[in-house]
Amino acid sequence: MKDYEPGDLRLASTIYTAGYTSAGSTETRPFFKKWVDITKIPSASRFDWGINFIALRYTDILMMKAECILNGAPGSQSDVDGIINQVRNRAGLAAKSGFTLAQLYDERRKEFADEGSRWFDLQRSGSLLTVMNNWIGSEDAQKRINQVTANYIIYPVPQSQLDAAPGLYVQNPGY
């Protein structure tokens, strides 16, 4: 929550900041509400939510285009700035210029919070190990989360595919 700029409308529509207390717990903390009907809190079970999930959004297409341009595809810095500022404008934020890949990924992190794309963004950026392990180090007070290793950056090849064509595929390292 602290990473959202003041006035960023995405915070209010993404995170329920008043928090909740689950049965048997005295801990109250915020949670993602993109997929939750807030009017049912606290009367409904925390497991009683809809199953809506966005597979792809137009904003994702726009930001992928900006990422491609920043990685050398045809386009200019002004194209990138225009795309990202279109998203920022909808979020109630002032326009900026000169966006870098790191800034684009930061905008994606806030725009697509709880939509399942962060891991892949970190993969593409090459910063997955650093970001995830820093997060684990700062947030895992009970020391229950294992460090992320290079072997787990990419998923395993499904066993059914290995069995379907023996010798055609090689299992990814670590599996």
Contact map, one row per residue, 1 for C-alpha under 8 A:
1111000000100010000000000000000000000000000000000000000000000000000000000000000000000000000000000000000000000000000000000000000000000000000000000000000000000000000000000000000
1111100000000000000000000000000000000000000000000000000000000000000000000000000000000000000000000000000000000000000000000000000000000000000000000000000000000000000000000000000
1111100000000000000000000000000000000000000000000000000000000000000000000000000000000000000000000000000000000000000000000000000000000000000000000000000000000000000000000000000
1111110100100000000000000000000000000000000000000000000000000000000000000000000000000000000000000000000000000100000000000000000000000000000000000000000000000000000000000000000
0111111100000000000000000000000000000000000000000000000000000000000000000000000000000000000010000000000000000000000000000000000000000000000000000000000000000000000000000000000
0001111100000000000000000000000000000000000000000000000000000000000000000000000000000000000000000000000000000000000000000000000000000000000000000000000000000000000000000000000
0000111110000000000000000000000000000000000000000000000000000000000000000000000000000000000110000000000000000000000000000000000000000000000000000000000000000000000000000000000
0001111111110000000000000000000000000000000000000000000000000000000000000000000000000000001110000000000000000000000000000000000000000000000000000000000000000000000000000000000
0000001111111000000000000000000000000000000000000000000000000000000000000000000000000000001100000000000000000000000000000000000000000000000000000000000000000000000000000000000
0000000111111100000000000000000000000000000000000000000000000000000000000000000000000000001000000000000000000110000000000000000000000000000000000000000000000000000000000000000
1001000111111110000000000000000000000000000000000000000000000000000000000000000000000000000000000000000000000000000000000000000000000000000000000000000000000000000000000000000
0000000111111111100000000000000000000000000000000000000000000000000000000000000000000000000000000000000000000000000000000000000000000000000000000000000000000000000000000000000
0000000011111111000000000000000011000000000000000000000000000000000000000000000000000000000000000000000000000000000000000000000000000000000000000000000000000000000000000000000
0000000001111111000000000000000111000000000000000000000000000000000000000000000000000000000000000000000000000000100000000000000000000000000000000000000000000000000000000000000
1000000000111111100000000000011111000000000000000000000000000000000000000000000000000000000000000000000000000000000000000000000000000000000000000000000000000000000000000000000
0000000000011111111000000000011110000000000000000000000000000000000000000000000000000000000000000000000000000000000000000000000000000000000000000000000000000000000000000000000
0000000000010011111000000000111000000000000000000000000000000000000000000000000000000000000000000000000000000000000000000000000000000000000000000000000000000000000000000000000
0000000000000001111100000000110000000000000000000000000000000000000000000000000000000000000000000000000000000000000000000000000000000000000000000000000000000000000000000000000
0000000000000001111110000001111000000000000000000000000000000000000000000000000000000000000000000000000000000000000000000000000000000000000000000000000000000000000000000000000
0000000000000000011111000011111000000000010000000000000000000000000000000000000000000000000000000000000000000000000000000000000000000000000000000000000000000000000000000000000
0000000000000000001111101111100000000000000000000000000000000000000000000000000000000000000000000000000000000000000000000000000000000000000000000000000000000000000000000000000
0000000000000000000111111111000000000000000001000000000000000000000000000000000000000000000000000000000000000000000000000000000000000000000000000000000000000000000000000000000
0000000000000000000011111000000000000000000000000000000000000000000000000000000000000000000000000000000000000000000000000000000000000000000000000000000000000000000000000000000
0000000000000000000001111100000000000000000000000000000000000000000000000000000000000000000000000000000000000000000000000000000000000000000000000000000000000000000000000000000
0000000000000000000011111110000000000000000000000000000000000000000000000000000000000000000000000000000000000000000000000000000000000000000000000000000000000000000000000000000
0000000000000000000011011111000000000000000000000000000000000000000000000000000000000000000000000000000000000000000000000000000000000000000000000000000000000000000000000000000
0000000000000000000111001111100000000000000000000000000000000000000000000000000000000000000000000000000000000000000000000000000000000000000000000000000000000000000000000000000
0000000000000000001111000111110000000000000000000000000000000000000000000000000000000000000000000000000000000000000000000000000000000000000000000000000000000000000000000000000
0000000000000000111110000011111000000000000000000000000000000000000000000000000000000000000000000000000000000000000000000000000000000000000000000000000000000000000000000000000
0000000000000011111100000001111100000000000000000000000000000000000000000000000000000000000000000000000000000000000000000000000000000000000000000000000000000000000000000000000
0000000000000011101100000000111110000000000000000000000000000000000000000000000000000000000000000000000000000000000000000000000000000000000000000000000000000000000000000000000
0000000000000111000000000000011111110000000000000000000000000000000000000000000000000000000000000000000000000000010000000000000000000000000000000000000000000000000000000000000
0000000000001111000000000000001111111100000000000000000000000000000000000000000000000000000000000000000000000000000000000000000000000000000000000000000000000000000000000000000
0000000000001110000000000000000111110000000000000000000000000000000000000000000000000000000000000000000000000000010000000000000000000000000000000000000000000000000000000000000
0000000000000000000000000000000111111000000000001111100000000000000000000000000000000000000000000000000000000000000000000000000000000000000000000000000000000000000000000000000
0000000000000000000000000000000111111100000000001100000000000000000000000000000000000000000000000000000000000000000000000000000000000000000000000000000000000000000000000000000
0000000000000000000000000000000010111111100000001100000000000000000000000000000000000000000000000000000000000000000000000000000000000000000000000000000000000000000000000000000
0000000000000000000000000000000010011111100000000000000000000000000000000000000000000000000000000000000000000000000000000000000000000000000000000000000000000000000000000000000
0000000000000000000000000000000000001111100000000000000000000000000000000000000000000000000000000000000000000000000000000000000000000000000000000000000000000000000000000000000
0000000000000000000000000000000000001111111100000000000000000000000000000000000000000000000000000000000000000000000000000000000000000000000000000000000000000000000000000000000
0000000000000000000000000000000000001111111100000000000000000000000000000000000000000000000000000000000000000000000000000000000000000000000000000000000000000000000000000000000
0000000000000000000100000000000000000001111110000000000000000000000000000000000000000000000000000000000000000000000000000000000000000000000000000000000000000000000000000000000
0000000000000000000000000000000000000001111110000000000000000000000000000000000000000000000000000000000000000000000000000000000000000000000000000000000000000000000000000000000
0000000000000000000000000000000000000001111111010000000000000000000000000000000000000000000000000000000000000000000000000000000000000000000000000000000000000000000000000000000
0000000000000000000000000000000000000000011111110000000000000000000000000000000000000000000000000000000000000000000000000000000000000000000000000000000000000000000000000000000
0000000000000000000001000000000000000000000111111000000000000000000000000000000000000000000000000000000000000000000000000000000000000000000000000000000000000000000000000000000
0000000000000000000000000000000000000000000011111000000000000000000000000000000000000000000000000000000000000000000000000000000000000000000000000000000000000000000000000000000
0000000000000000000000000000000000000000000111111100000000000000000000000000000000000000000000000000000000000000000000000000000000000000000000000000000000000000000000000000000
0000000000000000000000000000000000111000000001111110000000000000000000000000000000000000000000000000000000000000000000000000000000000000000000000000000000000000000000000000000
0000000000000000000000000000000000111000000000011111000000000000000000000000000000000000000000000000000000000000000000000000000000000000000000000000000000000000000000000000000
0000000000000000000000000000000000100000000000001111100000000000000000000000000000000000000000000000000000000000000000000000000000000000000000000000000000000000000000000000000
0000000000000000000000000000000000100000000000000111110000000000000000000000000000000000000000000000000000000000000000000000000000000000000000000000000000000000000000000000000
0000000000000000000000000000000000100000000000000011111000000000000000000000000000000000000000000000000000000000001000000000000000000000000000000000000000000000000000000000000
0000000000000000000000000000000000000000000000000001111110000000000000000000000000000000000000000000000000000000001000000000000000000000000000000000000000000000000000000000000
0000000000000000000000000000000000000000000000000000111110000000000000000000000000000000000000000000000000000000000000000000000000000000000000000000000000000000000000000000000
0000000000000000000000000000000000000000000000000000011111011000000000000000000000000000000000000000000000000000000000000000000000000000000000000000000000000000000000000000000
0000000000000000000000000000000000000000000000000000011111111000000000000000000000000000000000000000000000000000000000000000000000000000000000000000000000000000000000000000000
0000000000000000000000000000000000000000000000000000000111111100000000000000000000000000000000000000000000000000000000000000000000000000000000000000000000000000000000000000000
0000000000000000000000000000000000000000000000000000000011111110000000000000000000000010000000000000000000000000000000000000000000000000000000000000000000000000000000000000000
0000000000000000000000000000000000000000000000000000000111111111000000000000000000000000000000000000000000000000000000000000000000000000000000000000000000000000000000000000000
0000000000000000000000000000000000000000000000000000000111111111100000000000000000000000000000000000000000000000000000000000000000000000000000000000000000000000000000000000000
0000000000000000000000000000000000000000000000000000000001111111110000000000000000100000000000000000000000000000000000000000000000000000000000000000000000000000000000000000000
0000000000000000000000000000000000000000000000000000000000111111111000000000000000110000000000000000000100010000000000000000000000000000000000000000000000000000000000000000000
0000000000000000000000000000000000000000000000000000000000011111111100000000000000000000000000000000000000000000000000000000000000000000000000000000000000000000000000000000000
0000000000000000000000000000000000000000000000000000000000001111111110000000000000000000000000000000000000000000000000000000000000000000000000000000000000000000000000000000000
0000000000000000000000000000000000000000000000000000000000000111111111000000001100110000000000000000000100000000000000000000000000000000000000000000000000000000000000000000000
0000000000000000000000000000000000000000000000000000000000000011111111100000000100000000000000000000100100000000000000000000000000000000000000000000000000000000000000000000000
0000000000000000000000000000000000000000000000000000000000000001111111111000000000000000000000000000000000000000000000000000000000000000000000000000000000000000000000000000000
0000000000000000000000000000000000000000000000000000000000000000111111111111100100000000000000000000000000000000000000000000000000000000000000000000000000000000000000000000000
0000000000000000000000000000000000000000000000000000000000000000011111111000100100000000000000000001100000000000000000000000000000000000000000000000000000000000000000000000000
0000000000000000000000000000000000000000000000000000000000000000001111111000000000000000000000000000000000000000000000000000000000000000000000000000000000000000000000000000000
0000000000000000000000000000000000000000000000000000000000000000000111111100000000000000000000000000000000000000000000000000000000000000000000000000000000000000000000000000000
0000000000000000000000000000000000000000000000000000000000000000000111111110000000000000000000000000000000000000000000000000000000000000000000000000000000000000000000000000000
0000000000000000000000000000000000000000000000000000000000000000000010011111000000000000000000000000000000000000000000000000000000000000000000000000000000000000000000000000000
0000000000000000000000000000000000000000000000000000000000000000000010001111101100000000000000000000000000000000000000000000000000000000000000000000000000000000000000000000000
0000000000000000000000000000000000000000000000000000000000000000000010000111111100000000000000000000000000000000000000000000000000000000000000000000000000000000000000000000000
0000000000000000000000000000000000000000000000000000000000000000000011000011111110000000000000000110000000000000000000000000000000000000000000000000000000000000000000000000000
0000000000000000000000000000000000000000000000000000000000000000000000000001111111000000000000001100000000000000000000000000000000000000000000000000000000000000000000000000000
0000000000000000000000000000000000000000000000000000000000000000010000000011111111100000000000000000000000000000000000000000000000000000000000000000000000000000000000000000000
0000000000000000000000000000000000000000000000000000000000000000011011000011111111110000000000000010000000000000000000000000000000000000000000000000000000000000000000000000000
0000000000000000000000000000000000000000000000000000000000000000000000000000111111111000000000011110000000000000000000000000000000000000000000000000000000000000000000000000000
0000000000000000000000000000000000000000000000000000000000000000000000000000011111111100000000000000000000000000000000000000000000000000000000000000000000000000000000000000000
0000000000000000000000000000000000000000000000000000000000000110010000000000001111111110000000000000000000000000000000000000000000000000000000000000000000000000000000000000000
0000000000000000000000000000000000000000000000000000000000000010010000000000000111111111000000000000000100100000000000000000000000000000000000000000000000000000000000000000000
0000000000000000000000000000000000000000000000000000000000000000000000000000000011111111100001110000000000000000000000000000000000000000000000000000000000000000000000000000000
0000000000000000000000000000000000000000000000000000000000000000000000000000000001111111110000000000000000000000000000000000000000000000000000000000000000000000000000000000000
0000000000000000000000000000000000000000000000000000000000100000000000000000000000111111111000000000000000000000000000000000000000000000000000000000000000000000000000000000000
0000000000000000000000000000000000000000000000000000000000000000000000000000000000011111111111100000000000000000000000000000000000000000000000000000000000000000000000000000000
0000000000000000000000000000000000000000000000000000000000000000000000000000000000001111111111100000000000000000000000000000000000000000000000000000000000000000000000000000000
0000000000000000000000000000000000000000000000000000000000000000000000000000000000000111111110000000000000000000000000000000000000000000000000000000000000000000000000000000000
0000000111000000000000000000000000000000000000000000000000000000000000000000000000000011111110000000000000000000000000000000000000000000000000000000000000000000000000000000000
0000001110000000000000000000000000000000000000000000000000000000000000000000000000000001111111000000000000000000000000000000000000000000000000000000000000000000000000000000000
0000101100000000000000000000000000000000000000000000000000000000000000000000000000000001111111100000000000000000000000000000000000000000000000000000000000000000000000000000000
0000000000000000000000000000000000000000000000000000000000000000000000000000000000001001100111110000000000000000000000000000000000000000000000000000000000000000000000000000000
0000000000000000000000000000000000000000000000000000000000000000000000000000000000001001100011111000000000000000000000000000000000000000000000000000000000000000000000000000000
0000000000000000000000000000000000000000000000000000000000000000000000000000000010001000000001111110000000000000000000000000000000000000000000000000000000000000000000000000000
0000000000000000000000000000000000000000000000000000000000000000000000000000010010000000000000111110000000000000000000000000000000000000000000000000000000000000000000000000000
0000000000000000000000000000000000000000000000000000000000000000000000000000110010000000000000011111000000000000000000000000000000000000000000000000000000000000000000000000000
0000000000000000000000000000000000000000000000000000000000000000000000000000100110000000000000011111101100000000000000000000000000000000000000000000000000000000000000000000000
0000000000000000000000000000000000000000000000000000000000000000000001000000000000000000000000000111111100000000000000000000000000000000000000000000000000000000000000000000000
0000000000000000000000000000000000000000000000000000000000000000001001000000000000000000000000000011111110000000000000000000100000000000000000000000000000000000000000000000000
0000000000000000000000000000000000000000000000000000000000000000000000000000000000000000000000000001111111000000000000000000100000000000000000000000000000000000000000000000000
0000000000000000000000000000000000000000000000000000000000000000000000000000000000000000000000000011111111100000000000000000000000000000000000000000000000000000000000000000000
0000000000000000000000000000000000000000000000000000000000000010011000000000000000010000000000000011111111110000000000000000000000000000000000000000000000000000000000000000000
0000000000000000000000000000000000000000000000000000000000000000000000000000000000000000000000000000111111111000000000001000100000000000000000000000000000000000000000000000000
0000000000000000000000000000000000000000000000000000000000000000000000000000000000000000000000000000011111111100000000000000000000000000000000000000000000000000000000000000000
0000000000000000000000000000000000000000000000000000000000000000000000000000000000010000000000000000001111111110000000000000000000000000000000000000000000000000000000000000000
0000000000000000000000000000000000000000000000000000000000000010000000000000000000000000000000000000000111111111100001000000000000000000000000000000000000000000000000000000000
0000000000000000000000000000000000000000000000000000000000000000000000000000000000000000000000000000000011111111100001000000000000000000000000000000000000000000000000000000000
0001000001000000000000000000000000000000000000000000000000000000000000000000000000000000000000000000000001111111100000000000000000000000000000000000000000000000000000000000000
0000000001000000000000000000000000000000000000000000000000000000000000000000000000000000000000000000000000111111100000000000000000000000000000000000000000000000000000000000000
0000000000000000000000000000000000000000000000000000000000000000000000000000000000000000000000000000000000011111111111000000000000000000000000000000000000000000000000000000000
0000000000000100000000000000000000000000000000000000000000000000000000000000000000000000000000000000000000011111111101000000000000000000000000000000000000000000000000000000000
0000000000000000000000000000000101000000000000000000000000000000000000000000000000000000000000000000000000000001111110000000000000000000000000000000000000000000000000000000000
0000000000000000000000000000000000000000000000000000110000000000000000000000000000000000000000000000000000000001111111000000000000000000000000000000000000000000000000000000000
0000000000000000000000000000000000000000000000000000000000000000000000000000000000000000000000000000000000000001111111100000000000000000000000000000000000000000000000000000000
0000000000000000000000000000000000000000000000000000000000000000000000000000000000000000000000000000000000000001011111111000000000000000000000000000000000000000000000000000000
0000000000000000000000000000000000000000000000000000000000000000000000000000000000000000000000000000000000011001101111111100000000000000000000000000000000000000000000000000000
0000000000000000000000000000000000000000000000000000000000000000000000000000000000000000000000000000000000000000000111111110000100000000000000000000000000000000000000000000000
0000000000000000000000000000000000000000000000000000000000000000000000000000000000000000000000000000000000000000000011111111000000000000000000000000000000000000000000000000000
0000000000000000000000000000000000000000000000000000000000000000000000000000000000000000000000000000000010000000000011111111100000000000000000000000000000000000000000000000000
0000000000000000000000000000000000000000000000000000000000000000000000000000000000000000000000000000000000000000000001111111111100100000000000000000000000000000000000000000000
0000000000000000000000000000000000000000000000000000000000000000000000000000000000000000000000000000000000000000000000111111111100000000000000000000000010000000000000000000000
0000000000000000000000000000000000000000000000000000000000000000000000000000000000000000000000000000000000000000000000011111111000000000000000000000000000000000000000000000000
0000000000000000000000000000000000000000000000000000000000000000000000000000000000000000000000000000110010000000000000001111111100000000000000000000000000000000000000000000000
0000000000000000000000000000000000000000000000000000000000000000000000000000000000000000000000000000000000000000000000000111111110000000000000000000000000000000000000000000000
0000000000000000000000000000000000000000000000000000000000000000000000000000000000000000000000000000000000000000000000000111111111100000000000000000000000000000000000000000000
0000000000000000000000000000000000000000000000000000000000000000000000000000000000000000000000000000000000000000000000100110111111110000000000000000000010000000000000000000000
0000000000000000000000000000000000000000000000000000000000000000000000000000000000000000000000000000000000000000000000000000011111111000000000000001110010000000000000000000000
0000000000000000000000000000000000000000000000000000000000000000000000000000000000000000000000000000000000000000000000000000001111111100000000000000000000000000000000000000000
0000000000000000000000000000000000000000000000000000000000000000000000000000000000000000000000000000000000000000000000000100001111111110000000000000000000000000000000000000000
0000000000000000000000000000000000000000000000000000000000000000000000000000000000000000000000000000000000000000000000000000000111111111000000000011000000000000000000000000000
0000000000000000000000000000000000000000000000000000000000000000000000000000000000000000000000000000000000000000000000000000000011111111100000000011000000000000000000000000000
0000000000000000000000000000000000000000000000000000000000000000000000000000000000000000000000000000000000000000000000000000000001111111110000000000000000000000000000000000000
0000000000000000000000000000000000000000000000000000000000000000000000000000000000000000000000000000000000000000000000000000000000111111111100000000000000000000000000000000000
0000000000000000000000000000000000000000000000000000000000000000000000000000000000000000000000000000000000000000000000000000000000011111111100001010000000000000000000000000000
0000000000000000000000000000000000000000000000000000000000000000000000000000000000000000000000000000000000000000000000000000000000001111111100000000000000000000000000000000000
0000000000000000000000000000000000000000000000000000000000000000000000000000000000000000000000000000000000000000000000000000000000000111111110000000000000000000000000000000000
0000000000000000000000000000000000000000000000000000000000000000000000000000000000000000000000000000000000000000000000000000000000000011111110000000000000000000000000000000000
0000000000000000000000000000000000000000000000000000000000000000000000000000000000000000000000000000000000000000000000000000000000000011111111111000000000000000000000000000000
0000000000000000000000000000000000000000000000000000000000000000000000000000000000000000000000000000000000000000000000000000000000000000011111100000000000000000000000000000000
0000000000000000000000000000000000000000000000000000000000000000000000000000000000000000000000000000000000000000000000000000000000000000000111110000000000000000000000000000000
0000000000000000000000000000000000000000000000000000000000000000000000000000000000000000000000000000000000000000000000000000000000000000000111111100000000000000000000000000000
0000000000000000000000000000000000000000000000000000000000000000000000000000000000000000000000000000000000000000000000000000000000000000000101111100000000000000000000000000000
0000000000000000000000000000000000000000000000000000000000000000000000000000000000000000000000000000000000000000000000000000000000000001000100111110000000000000000000000000000
0000000000000000000000000000000000000000000000000000000000000000000000000000000000000000000000000000000000000000000000000000000000000000000000111111000000000000000000000000000
0000000000000000000000000000000000000000000000000000000000000000000000000000000000000000000000000000000000000000000000000000000000011001000000001111100000000000000000000000000
0000000000000000000000000000000000000000000000000000000000000000000000000000000000000000000000000000000000000000000000000000000010011000000000000111110110000000000000000000000
0000000000000000000000000000000000000000000000000000000000000000000000000000000000000000000000000000000000000000000000000000000010000000000000000011111110000000000000000000000
0000000000000000000000000000000000000000000000000000000000000000000000000000000000000000000000000000000000000000000000000000000010000000000000000001111110000000000000000000000
0000000000000000000000000000000000000000000000000000000000000000000000000000000000000000000000000000000000000000000000000000000000000000000000000000111111000000000000000001111
0000000000000000000000000000000000000000000000000000000000000000000000000000000000000000000000000000000000000000000000000000000000000000000000000001111111100000000000000000110
0000000000000000000000000000000000000000000000000000000000000000000000000000000000000000000000000000000000000000000000000010000110000000000000000001111111100000000000000000000
0000000000000000000000000000000000000000000000000000000000000000000000000000000000000000000000000000000000000000000000000000000000000000000000000000001111110000000000000001000
0000000000000000000000000000000000000000000000000000000000000000000000000000000000000000000000000000000000000000000000000000000000000000000000000000000111111000000000000001000
0000000000000000000000000000000000000000000000000000000000000000000000000000000000000000000000000000000000000000000000000000000000000000000000000000000001111100000000000011001
0000000000000000000000000000000000000000000000000000000000000000000000000000000000000000000000000000000000000000000000000000000000000000000000000000000000111110110000001111000
0000000000000000000000000000000000000000000000000000000000000000000000000000000000000000000000000000000000000000000000000000000000000000000000000000000000011111110000000000000
0000000000000000000000000000000000000000000000000000000000000000000000000000000000000000000000000000000000000000000000000000000000000000000000000000000000001111111000000000000
0000000000000000000000000000000000000000000000000000000000000000000000000000000000000000000000000000000000000000000000000000000000000000000000000000000000000111111100000000000
0000000000000000000000000000000000000000000000000000000000000000000000000000000000000000000000000000000000000000000000000000000000000000000000000000000000001111111110001000000
0000000000000000000000000000000000000000000000000000000000000000000000000000000000000000000000000000000000000000000000000000000000000000000000000000000000001111111111111110000
0000000000000000000000000000000000000000000000000000000000000000000000000000000000000000000000000000000000000000000000000000000000000000000000000000000000000011111111000000000
0000000000000000000000000000000000000000000000000000000000000000000000000000000000000000000000000000000000000000000000000000000000000000000000000000000000000001111111000000000
0000000000000000000000000000000000000000000000000000000000000000000000000000000000000000000000000000000000000000000000000000000000000000000000000000000000000000111111111000000
0000000000000000000000000000000000000000000000000000000000000000000000000000000000000000000000000000000000000000000000000000000000000000000000000000000000000000011111111000000
0000000000000000000000000000000000000000000000000000000000000000000000000000000000000000000000000000000000000000000000000000000000000000000000000000000000000000010011111100000
0000000000000000000000000000000000000000000000000000000000000000000000000000000000000000000000000000000000000000000000000000000000000000000000000000000000000000010011111100000
0000000000000000000000000000000000000000000000000000000000000000000000000000000000000000000000000000000000000000000000000000000000000000000000000000000000001000110011111110000
0000000000000000000000000000000000000000000000000000000000000000000000000000000000000000000000000000000000000000000000000000000000000000000000000000000000001000010000111111000
0000000000000000000000000000000000000000000000000000000000000000000000000000000000000000000000000000000000000000000000000000000000000000000000000000000000011000010000001111101
0000000000000000000000000000000000000000000000000000000000000000000000000000000000000000000000000000000000000000000000000000000000000000000000000000001001111000000000000111111
0000000000000000000000000000000000000000000000000000000000000000000000000000000000000000000000000000000000000000000000000000000000000000000000000000001100000000000000000011111
0000000000000000000000000000000000000000000000000000000000000000000000000000000000000000000000000000000000000000000000000000000000000000000000000000001100000000000000000001111
0000000000000000000000000000000000000000000000000000000000000000000000000000000000000000000000000000000000000000000000000000000000000000000000000000001000010000000000000011111
